[in-house]
């Protein structure tokens, strides 16, 4: 997630390791240090009780006061409950002071493998930090190695570093325009660049919204002067005389942030000594860095843990329906619902654009939920992708449950191309439309007219409208209509996915074949009915309700638990073949 553009670094101009001694170590820095001058209002947070790694309880806050004191149990005044909660995201900025090895770019990966156990190794932070403005193509490096009259290129007799701007001009005089083919970078630097097309204001705003700043690294303890390379490499470059080519920062373990050279682990010192021994002009140096973690770096749980009162359970789980995050907040969370929604929205953009909370249990016949929009746009119409199909959903008017996707897939795996499916409570069609890709024919029904409207739209959207016949009627009436028609003999599966009430509709199957000749061969359908149970033995309880509804004792049922929907409350699926005694029962439902 973190790219070059997200890092803000300033190249360091300390002497290389060959000139680095104990007197230059971090422990010998004068007090007050540079850090205290830069952040005179910083507050140090106690870190003894927190484990390894970044934390909002560690580091320094570059603000006047910490976000919450140790004994504080209520929200900061900036984030008290309200319709438009606002809190200062800068208060989630944390500054950590680290040590780093500044090494040539070509050597950084090899050194990273050797020192991996001593590197930072923090989640979402790379061990290797790039140095913007400190980049150069390999062809340009050779310009600094050219020797002239037995002297180093760019150096005068007295050892002073000659201005490389003047040195560049000398090279320009030595080559004509054809010579620039060999020195492409020189040509690029010597000639004015093309003007870039001015971007529109809308493009700039769009790019600004897309770019997120997670973390930044800055090298401290810069040495003044020795900026002769600025003219050749740009105003942002501040390299020292030993600099050659691009460099990187290997961020060391946080424990070494205030350690001097003599206090570093033997493995790090061995690398420095070895590199210096093999190459007297080695550019490896030990530097001190400031790592800043911004609001966008921290995950949702970490932010909420800081915002909510101490000891409160963090509402970290939510259901995703297209671009909508559906929360089920507890009573203790309701005073902070707007803040919770804002954090959920911030940490899940751009996938999540709306955050809602269910404010009441499902009580109506249409199974629609009472939802309150807490953050984002107020559109509850979204598109859900499941089983390779797209479904348009309006959560204000129809029912949808993404958690049942696995169960729907399991049910579909039992269908084949010869089956004819009868979906009694189809909703917007997650089972009916998915089954239409597999089976011969689907009859789908729902009482909710809005669900039927979306069922029709979704069947057309997925180009399956020719295999689905749609009805809008009560479940019992639909069952009676299907099995009293000529379609009855072709139906092989009946799906009744209305867990709260489906078992009560089973009485509609009594006597559905009573007008048919008994001596004729029938293929009785397989019925899949869903239900809830809070009993100690939920399977036995649900089986009893099925037998009572069918008024039949001998019903061979294949029962399975789908999921736990609440403490002590299970959702179950019972599959059984419609008993012949029930289908030819004398008593039938009067519609």
N, C-alpha and C positions, 0 to 999 in steps of 0.2 A: 504494500500500500504506500510505502514511503519511497519517493523517488528523489532524483537529484534536485528537482525544483522545490522540494519541501525543506531542504537543508539550508541554513543560513550560517556560513562559516567565514572566518577571516583567517587567511594563511598566517602562520606563525613565523616569526623571524628570529627565534632563539638560535643560539649556536648549535651545531650538530653534536651528536653524542661524544665525539672525540674531544670536545671542549667542555663537556658537561661534567661537573664534579659535585662532591657533596655540598659544597657551599652554595651551589645553585639549586639545591633540592627544595621541595615544597615546604619542608619543615622549617627552613630558614627564612621564609618570606617575612618581611617586616609586618608589624601589626600597628594600626589596622591594615588589613590586606586590601588588595585591589577589589576583591569581592565586596567588602564592606563599604567601599567608596561607591561602587556601582549600585548597590542595593542597601542604602542606609536604613530603609524602613522594613527590611525583610524580617520575618519571624521564623525562628527555627522550631520545627515540630519534633517532639520526642520520638525517637526511633527504636529505643531499646526493645520494646515489646512486640515489634513487628518483624516479620520474617523477611527473608531475602527477596529482592525484587522491588519494582516501583510500587509506590502506594501513595494515596492522597494524604496519608498520615505521616509521610516522610518528606524529605527535601525542604526547600524553602519557598515561601510564598512572596512574590515580589509586590506585595500590597501592605497597607498599613496594619491591618488586623487579620488574624486567621478567620476562616469562614465560620467555624464553630468552636467554642471553647470546650475544654474537657468535660465540664459538668453541664453543658447546654443540652436540653432535651427537646427544645422547640425549634422550629425553623427560623432561619435568619429573617429579619424584617423584610428584606428584599424579595423573599419567596413565600410570604404568607399566602394562604388560600385566596383565590379570586378568579374572576373569569378570564383575566389576561395576566397570568403569572409571568413575572420577569425576574431573573436572577443574573448576576454578573458572571459571565462565563470566565472572565479573567481570574476569578477567585479559585478556579480549578487548575490554574497554571502552577506547576511545580518545577523548581530549579534544583538540579543535582550537579555537584562538582566532582568531576572525574579526572583521572589521568589517562593519557592516550599516547600511543606511539605514532609519530608522523613518519610514514614510509613511502617510498616510490610506488606509484600505482602498479607497476609490473610485479612488485614483490609482495603485495598485500595479501593475496590469497594463500600463497605458500606460508607466509608468517602466521596467517589466521589459523591454519591447520596445526601449526606447531604450538600456538599459544591458546588454543580454544578453551582449555580449562581455566585460563586466567583472564578471559575476556568478559565483557559485560553480560552477554547472554540473557538479555531481558526480552520478554514477549513484545512483539511488534516494533522492536528497535533493532536495527542492524548493527552488527559488530563493526562493520566497515562503514565509515562516514566519508562521503565525497566532499571535496573542497571546491566550491564554485569559484571561478576566476583563476583557478590553478590548473587549468587544462591546456595541453599543447599537443599538437600532432607529432608523431615520431619523426617526420621529415624535418620539422623545425628544430628538433633537439640537436641535429647535426650542426646547426649554425653556431651553437655555443661551444662545439668541440673543435672548430676550425682553428688551426694554429697559423700564425703569421709572423715571419721573421724570427722563428724560434721562441715566440712568446705565446701565452694563452690568448685566444681570441677574446677581444673585449677588455684586455688589461693593459695598462700603461707600464712604463719601466719601473716606476716607483711602487708597483703593486696595487695602485688604486684601481678600482673598477671603472672602466670607461663607460660613458653613457651609451647604452645599447641603441638609443634612438639615432645617435650619430653613426654608430657601427652599421646600422641598417642602411643609412643613406650611402655609406661607402659601398655596400654591396649592390645597391641599386645602380650606382655608376658603373660597376664592373660588368653588368649584364644588360643586354638589350631586351626587347620585348620577346624575342624567341627564347631567351634564357629563362623566362618566367615559366616555361613549360616544365622545367626541372624544379623550379622553386615556386610551387603553386601558392604556398602560404605567404611568401614574400610578395608575390603579385597581389594577393588579396589584401595585405596590409598596406601596400604602397598606393593602391588605387582606391578611390572613394567607392563605397558600396552602393548598391542600388537602393533607392528609397522603397521602403516597404509600403504596401497598400494600407492606407489608414482603415482600421477596423471600425465598424459601426459601434455605437454605444450599446446596442443590444447584444452584440457579440462579446463585448468586454464584460458586461454584466453576467452573461451566461458562463463565460470562462471563470469569472470570479466565484460564481456559485458552485461550480463543479470542483474547484481546487480547494482541498482541505489541508490544513496545517496540523499535522499530528505531533511532530517533534522537530527540534532544531538543535544544532550543535555549533558552538562558537569557541574558538581557541582564545585563551586568555594569555596575559603576560607578553604582549607584543613588544618587539624591540623597535625603537624609533629609528628612522633613517633608512638608508640602503634601499631606496625605492627607484633605482635607475631603470628597472625593467618595466616600469609602468607604461612608458611611451610605446614599447613594442607589444606588450601583452594586455594593455588595457588599464584603465584607471583603478579597477578593482584589485589588481594584483599588487601584493606587498611582500613578495618573496625576498629572502636573504641571498647572500652571495653564493652559498653552497647549493642553492636550489637548482635542480635540473629536471625538467619534465613535470608530469602530473604527479600529485601525491595524494595519499589517503590517510585517514585517521583510524587506527585500530583502538577502539575504546576498551580500556582495561576494566577489570572487576571493580565494583563500587568501593570495595575495601581498601583499594590502593589510591583513592582520590587525594588523600592528604599525606601520602608516603613519599619520602625521599628516595633517591636512587639506591642507597644502601639498604633500605627497608623493603625493597621489592623482592618478589620470589626469585629464586635462583634461575628458574627457566627464562624469565624475562631478561635478567641481567646477562645470561649466557647468550641470548640472541643478539643483544646489543654489542657485547664484546666480540662475538664471532663476526658480525657484520663489519665492525670497525677494523678488525684484524685483517680481514680479506680485502677490504676496500678502504684505503686511507681517506678517500673523499666521500665516504658514506654520508647520505643525507638523513639517515634515521635519527630522530631526536625524540626525547621525552618531553611532552608538553602537558599543560593543564587546560582542561576544557570545561565548558558549562553546557550541560544537557538540559534543555527545557522541554517539558511535556505539556501540551496544551489540552484544552477541554475536549477537543475531538479525539485525542489519544485514549482517554479513559472510556471503559466500557459502561454499559447501562447500569449494571449492578453496582459498580464502584461509585458512580455518581449518586444513585439513589441511596446508597448506604450513608453517604455524607449529608444528603438533603433531609432524609426522614429522621424522626426521633430515634434515639438510641434504643435498641432492643426490638424495634418493629420489624416484622417479617417483610422482606423485600419482594414486591410483586414482579417477579422476573419472567413469568410464563404468560404467553398470550397466544390466541389463535389468529392466524393470518388468513384473510379472505381477500385475495387479489391485492389491492393497495391499502386494505383496511386492516388495522390491528384491533382485535376484539378482546377487551379486558373483562375479567370477572373480579372486580375489586371487592375486598371484604369491607365490613363496616369501619374498621380502624383506618382504612386507607382513604375513605371518602373525603375527609377534610383536606387531603393532599392530592386529590384526583387530578387536578389541572397540572400540577407540577410533575406528577408521575407521567401523565400523557405527553407533556412537552419533552421530557427526557426520552421516552420511548420513540417519539417522532424524530428527535435529533439523531438518535443513535441507529436508526433503521432507515434513514433516507438513502436513496430515492425510492426504495422498494415500498416503504410505508409512507403514505401521504395523508391518511386519516386515522385517528385513534378514537375508538368508541368504548363505552362501558355499558353492560347490561344492567338496567335499573330495576327490572322486575322479572319474576319467573314467567315462563310461557303458560298462559292460561286460556288463550282463545283457540277456536277451532282451526284457524289457519296456521297455527304453530309459528307465528311471527314473534320476534323478540322486541321488547321495548328497549331501544338503544338511545344513549345520550352521546352526542359528539363532543369530545373533550379537547381535541387539537387537530390542526390541519384543515383541509377543505371539508365542506359539509356534504359532499356527494357520497351517498351510500350505494351507488350503482357502480359495479366493478366487473372485471372479467377474471374468472378462475380457470386455470388449466389443470385438467386431471385426466389421466389415462390417454394422453395425447389429444384430448378434445377441449374445446373452449366453451365455457358456460357464462352467460351474462346473468348477473345476480343483483337484485336490489334488496339489501338486507332490511330495509324498512317495510317491505311488502311480502317477502317470501322467506322461507327457512333454508339455511345452508349450514352444514357442519363439516369442516375440512378434516376433522379427526376421524371421520368414518371412511376416509379414502381407502385405507388398507382393507377394511371389512368389505367395502364395495368390490374391490379387486378380487378378494377371496370368493365372493359370491359369483362374480362373472366367470371365474375360472371353471365353474361347474356347468356352464352352458356350452352348447355346440350349435352348429349351423342348421340342424334340423329342429331346434326348439322353437316354441312359440311362447312368449313371455307375457304375463298379465301383471302389470305393476299397479296395485290398487291405490297407493299413496305416493305418487311419483315425484311430487314437488316440481322443480324446474328440470328434472330429467337426468340426474347423475347416473342412475342405474338404467333407466329406459334407453337413453341415447347411447350409453356405452354398450349396452346389450345389443342394440341395433347393428353395431359393427360386426357382431358374431352370429346372431341367430337369424332365423327365417322371418319372424314377424314379432312386433311388439305392440301391445295395447296398453296405453298409459292413461292414468286418470288422477285427478286431484280436485278437491272441493274448492280450493282457493282459486278464484278467477285470475288473479295476478300471476300465480304460479303457472297456470295453464298458458297464459300469454307468453311468459318467458320460456316455457316448454316448447311452444311452437317456434319462437325465435331461435332457440338453441338447436332445434332439429334442423332448421334451415341453415343456420350458421355452420353446422357440421355436415351439411349435405346428406342428411339421413331421413329427410321428411317422408320419403316414399316407403320406408319400412316401418313407420310409426303411425298408429292411429290414436288420436288424442280425444279424451272425454273430460267433461267437467260436471261431476255429479257426486253424490254421497257414496261412500265406500260400499255399503250394503246394496244399494241400488245398482251400482256398477257390477258387483259380483253376480247378482241375480240376472242382470241383462246379458252378461257375457255367457253364463252357463245355461241360459234358457234359449240361446241362439244356436245357429249351426256352427258357430266358432268353438263351441264347448269341446268338441272331440279333438280339436287340434291343440288346445292349450296344454303345455307340458309343465310349466312352472308358474306359480303365483307368488309374487313378492309383496309382503305387507310390512313395510318399513315405517311404522308409526309407533315407536316403543311405548308411548304412554297409554295408547288405547287399542292397539291392533288386535290384541287377544279378544277383546269384546266383540269384534266384527266377525269372529269365526263362526258364530251361530248362523251367519248368512249362507254357509255351505250346507246346512241341513236341508235335505230334500231337493238339491239343485238338479238331480237326475230323476226325480220321482216320475216325470212324464215320459221318460225314455223306457224302451223295452229292456227288461232285466236280462234276457237271454243274449243280448248283444254284447260283443266284447268292447270293453272300454279301457283306455289308458288313463287312469286317474292321475291328476296333476300332483306334482310335488309342491307343497306349500312351505314357504319360508316366512316365519312370523317373528317379529322382534318385540321385546318387552323389557321392562325394568322390574327389579325385585330387591327388597331390603331384608328379606328373610335370612335366617341363619343358614338355611340350605336353599339358595336361590333357584337351583335347577329343579328341585322337588316342588317348590312353590309355583314356579312358572308352568311346570307340567300339569299341576293340579288345575290351574286356571284354564289351560287349554282343554282339558278333559271336561270341565264344567261347561265351557262355552259350546263345545261340540256335543255335549250330553252323551258322551261315549267313554267307557272305562278303558277299553283296550285300544290305546293309541300308542303306536311304537314311534317314539320321538328321538331324533338325534339332536342333543342339546349341547351348546357350547357358550362359554362366556366371551363376550366381545370386548368389553373394557369396564373398568371401574370408573363410574361417572361422578361419584361422591363417596365419602367415607361410609362403608357398609351398603352402598347401592350399586348394583351391577346391571349392565345392559347385556341381555342374552339373545341368542338366536336359536329358535327351534325349527327343525326341518322334519317334515313327515309327509308321507303319501296320504292323500285324502282317503279315509276308510270308506269302503263300499257301503257299510251300514249307515254311515252319515249321509253319503250322497243320495241314497234311495230312501231316506227316512220319510215317513208319512207326513210328519209335521214340517212345514217349511215357512220361511219368512214371508209375511204379507207386505208387499210394497205398494 
